[in-house]
Amino acid sequence: MRRRAHWTAAVLALAALAACHPPDGHGPRVHAVRLADLPRPLPRPYDDTESPAAVNASLDAAFARASASGKRVIVDLGGNWCGWCRALAGVMALPEVKPFIDANFEVVPVDVSSAEGATDRNAQVLRRFGLAKVKGVPWLIVAEPDGRVLDSSYTVTDNHHQTPQQMVDWLARWAKKAPG
């Protein structure tokens, strides 16, 4: 039930956040987003009925789109039972954040876990990115269009990134900088 405690912490953190600027000046600025501002119910971004072949096809399509557009790819590994996963999806769906995400990333949510927290679904995705397992979810893989991994971690919702603005700041670190 440790995950339920994390969900409670997420709800409390979201309810208590304060506004701040992204540290590098990139990305959206989210002002005092309250829990009430997140979509209700929180999104369920993962398709737990999708076959491994369909997941692979989704990944291939995202990397093809990224190659054409120059965007980076975020592979979002998680499960719909996970409060942090759903909170992150809610943050990324906010009207202040979604255009930034859409302009900078191809996002592929991949269900990798069961309600018991085991991360054994879609193991082919883990292998594709050189992972034996993930230590927690949401686990984000940020990659270049050619598949080169820039980051692979769950730090987007770790103890240092638990407010919507902190999540956005973390994501903004991985947006490609405008030339010049």
Buried (B, 14 or more C-beta within 10 A) or exposed (E): EEBEEBBEBBBEBBEEBEEBEBEEEBBBBBEEBEBEBBEEEBBBBBBBEBEEEEBBEBBEEBBEEBBEEEBBBBBBBBBBBBBBBBBBBBBBBBEBBEEBBEEBBBBBBBBBBEEEEEBEBBBEBBEBBEBEEBEBBBBBBBBBBEEEBEBBBBBBBEEEBBBBBBBBBBBBBBBEEEEE
